[in-house]
Amino acid sequence: MIIRKSRIRSLQSYLAGVAEGESFTFGTRVSSEIQARLYEFGFSRIWIDGETLLPPCSAGPSCRKNAEGWEIVHRDQPKETAYRQFEWSWTEWHGPYGHVESRIIDQQYERYPRTHVPPPSIEIYTVSTPQGRMVVLGRTFLQGDEDLDYAKLGVNVLLELFSEAELLHENLTAIVPAKVRRVNWKVLPQGRHPWATLQLSVRDVLDAQGERKRPVFEHRWETISGYSPDFVAVGRAGFSGYLIFGFTDCSLYILESAHYGNATYVLDRDWEALSSLTKAELLDASLHQDRLIHTDNWDRRIRGLLRGARRAS
């Protein structure tokens, strides 16, 4: 996986193709432009495998943290007295003539206590691989380690230096992440789903609602199913209690939930796109064509929506 950003805030989303306990590192494929930059940083002008260098602090904040370390400020603790030095200058007068004197003095001030974190000092080195020349981080990391902050810092060092970084196995071959296939939905067989049939598929969800709420959800779902959706998708696991009714003939998808207080959401993306969304993305207001609040005019609005859409199509 190749990352092309100025920096990353989190590493985990890039490690989908790395198994638990597997070692990995990061590198950058060397172009003529990157080789010129390597020379600026201190590498030889001609390519030499194995040259190793600690990236310069001047390249950016991640390189500076890597080379100099950083401080953790403890704002939950009482302030302490600290000192900083500066040069104080003044003019000494002897008759009409003066000359400048100076000395180093300590200035006292109050600050929160802090702990200095030693620099990780992650070096980069040059290496020729079957895929071409690369500059690689001089250490590997372990998937599942409690602290992957150093790996994230290493990525950001490469991004500051070269504007791209590639996830690599320990043997420096590229790690290709597996294609994500979300299985949050069970799609019922295509064809008409009258309420008597659909009710069997959502019986567990309805039973969990209790005697007072169950009739409310049954009414909503039965109403929508009465307009003959092309398919129905029933949420599983963390999507339990969610149903999507697909009306592909008019490009409408109705999202209904058994969770009290939720509205009915109208979406106009196709099913392939909807099924690949996370729950947060699915409920993102920017994706909704319409939002029908559960009030006493809900039935009328559903009827107007679906009948109007079918007439238009």
Secondary structure, DSSP 8 states (H G I E B T S, - for coil): -EE-SS--S-SGGG-TTS-TT-EEEEEEE--HHHHHHHHHHT--SS--TT-EE---GGG-HHHHHHHH-EEEE-TTS--EEEEEEEEEEEEEEETTEEEEEEEEEEEEEEE--EEEE------EEEEEETTEEEEEESS-EETT-S--HHHHHHHHHHHHHHS-EEEEETTS-B----------EEE--SS---HHHHHHHTHHHHHTTHHHHHHHHHHHHHHHHTT--SEEEEE-GGGTTEEEEEEGGGTEEEEEESSTT--EEEE-S-HHHHHTS-HHHHT-GGGEEEEE-SSTTHHHHHHHHHHHHHHH-
